Amino acid sequence: MKKKQLRSALAIVAASAMILTGCGGNAIDTSGIDTSAPAETPAPAAETPAADTTTSSEPAEQPTETVEATGLTFAEGTTLRMACGYNNTKTGLTFDPDVAGEGITLADGNTYHAGDFKPTWVEVMNRLGFQIEDKYQGNSDAKEFEYWKEQLDQVDMVNGTAAQLQEYGEAGKIVNIAEYLDLMPNFKAYLDANPIVRLSITGATDGPNAGAIYFSPYFDGVDDIEKMPLMRVDWVQKLLDGDGEFAADKSDKTAAPVYQPYMPTSGKVDVEVVNEDGHSKSTITKDYDTAGNIIAKMNEAGSIDGVTAVNMLRTYIDEAYAGYYGTTRSNLFVGQNAAWDADELVALLRCVTANSATLNPNVGGTLEIKSKDKEGNETVTEVKLPDKVQGIFAREEKTMNRRLDLTRLAGVLFGVRGYESRNNFLYFDKSGTLHDARMEADYYNALSRMNDMTKEGLISSAFVDKQDLKVANYMENDLGFMEYDYNQTQTIYNEDGKLDAAAGEKFMAAMIPVARWDDGTGEQFMRYTESWRSVKTGGWAISKAGVGDDQDKLYAALKLIDYAYSPEGTILMSYGPDAFIKKSGDSYVTFDFNGEPWPEIADATRTELWEKANGNYTNYARQFLGSTLSFRKSQAFEYQCTTEVGREGAGYISNAIALGVIRHPALAITSDNYWWTSVPTTLPYTATENQDIGNLTDLAAAFSTENDGNNILVNIVAGGFAEQGLTSVDSCVDTVTNAYNGKNYLLTANDAWGRLEAYYNAN
């Protein structure tokens, strides 16, 4: 007899679309939860132009009732040796000493010690009936697999990057999961319904392994926006809103202008905006004939005092938009009906940095940063704070991947693809040919514009100098204006004491900017984000040498993967066990999330989240519950942990996506115009091709993501072309294309894509 199951859907907008829904008293019967269930049906993607959303096939219908994986039976007590986790020792299957300490009691009432399995994995073993031996070394995907690749007989499951796992799969060292899909009804249903996912994990397109799948994909949310601009709303309001002219007792001079106009200097540009009601859209006009271009006007004036700069920007907004924003000019940047572009942002940043005394009269002081080593010894480091508030900053200015967020922002600001591709720097042109943005002039022109902003002091000095001044210090000391990052984790600062809500301080997601984009049909002014969630670049695989001829081990591993794609499995992998979820009797208390009922977290869980992880859902889930380490994560838990301010800004963006005002790549084959198709996260390279790509060491070294590595992109933003030993945009293109053999990489990528597309069309 099939049991009643939760129907579920992945969010199309991370922690945002739900702003339109309320929390109800719905309850779903969970008594006698089964150990398998159908995969979920994703919500439809947000609107993109009609001509660009034609797909070459329709997704398969997914079941809405539990489908028991009856063929995956194994002996009781079967043990899986799992070298699986997420990036470090704190985020593995078992508790790290730094997290557990002398023992930690969680909201389920249990006390855990170092080496104990986390609640999610205790529940996995209870529900599925196998045991786990933790072999995880506490590394990133790439480094973990590097550790085990020569001793795969010692582990049954291992995590790695998609490229590593496909390479070793083709070499016969990783189990081809596709051979067992008929035994995995939940996983199979999910892949049938999501062809772009199937393409992203297809490891071979011909020969005996055609259609091979060598790892279970990980989704940290899917088919939704990932990163977005975030701004200090109260600062924009203080500078731009109100009748009359802006006045201040003290202001600084703007720097000598370096940044030049990106938007037109004459004519008119029509752009779509979401109306303030959030439910409709309209077209407004940027009138450059009347107002001029704000950057051109400021540049002509030269270095000016901050008060003059603000009043110039106020006048420009009134004239360019014919009074549309009234006295609430801040809505141009932070309102539901925002319409800002890169030039207007630079003008605002000039105003922000030149009015530090108005925004924070305490700049220029010192800050004590406390840290502890593994033995618990505390160190206090005194850091000199900047003399001015900082314009754009990165969450961690010494961490390479966070530094790269400033380069990702360049793509959004200046209409350039490839900065946030799901696969290296690749994107499709209209006809379906892959391009590598690193070999195109527009890519470096955008970085050069970011460096112009750096030269004017509009990008944080800590970013330039690689100082260890983190976002928490910017927030709690009113030092930073804007970043490009995740909404939930960054808007936490509104509620953890680092911002004073009572005083009106507010750090919130802002609308994606208007930019010049060309999808192959001609340039148009629109909002587009490439930061769109799809399959991540790593996953968990089954070691062929590890399971050997032991069918029990193999089937236990397959059962885990299949279960993770059931509704119950998705809840467990997102929320942790039932003890952390609010219940009424034997039923979950639910709220409406993207039109589907999802469980509410228990009150004790919410309290614990703040006590142990300062409100950071991801850290709490990974470090304490053991959830969201792999497989499929629902955004429903994260949404409940998003601050009210976080939900407000994300709601604005969600409305814009739903109305087609913000556009994005599609997780489907848009055959009328491939420019709108999201590049598969991985491509089915042959062993020879993987070897060839691996030999492109100069190319890899020039775009390193290691903290102590070299990265052309951040070097140009921080120090210009000379910082990288190059002289111009053309020299960057030529060096990457020829000296670093980028052209060979692109040829290989297009060959692999051609085979994958042919396989897709044939199947």
Secondary structure, 3 states (H helix, E strand, C coil): CCCCCCCCCCCCCCCCHHHHCCCCCEEEECCCCCCCCCCCCCCCCCCCCHHHCCECCCCCCCCCCCCCCCCCCCCCCCEEEEECECCCHHHECECCHHHHCCCEECCCCCEECCCCECHHHHHHHHHHCCEEEECCCCCCHHHHHHHHCCCHHHCCEEEEEHHHHHHHHHCCCECCHHHHHHHCHHHHHHHHHCHHHHHHCECCCCHHHCCCECCEECECCCCCECEEEEEEHHHHHHHHCCCCCCCCCCCCECCCCCCCCCCCCCCEEEEEEECCCCCCEEEEEEEHHHHCCHHHHHHHHCCCEHHHHHHHHHHHHHHHCCCCCCCCCCHHHHCCCCCCEHHHHHHHHHHHHCCHHHHCCCCCCEEEEEEECCCCCEEEEEEECCCCCEEECCCCCCCHHHHHHHHHHHHHHHCCCCCCCCCCCEEECCCCCEEEHHHCHHHHHHHHHHHHHHHCCCECHHHHHCCCCCHHHHHHCCCEEEEEEEHHHHHHHHCCCCCCHHHCCCEEECCCCEEEEECCCCEEEEEECCCECCCCCEEEEEEHHHHCCCHHHHHHHHHHHHHHCCHHHHHHHHHCCHHHECEECCEEEEEEECCEEEECECHHHHHHHHHHHCCCHHHHHHHHHCCCCCCECCCHHHHHCCCHHHHHHHHHHHHHHHCCCEECCECCCECCCHHHECCCCCCCCCHHHHHHHHCCHHHHHHECCCCCCCEHHHHHHHHCHHHHCCCCHHHHHHHHHHHCCHHHHHHHHHHHHHHHHHHHHHC
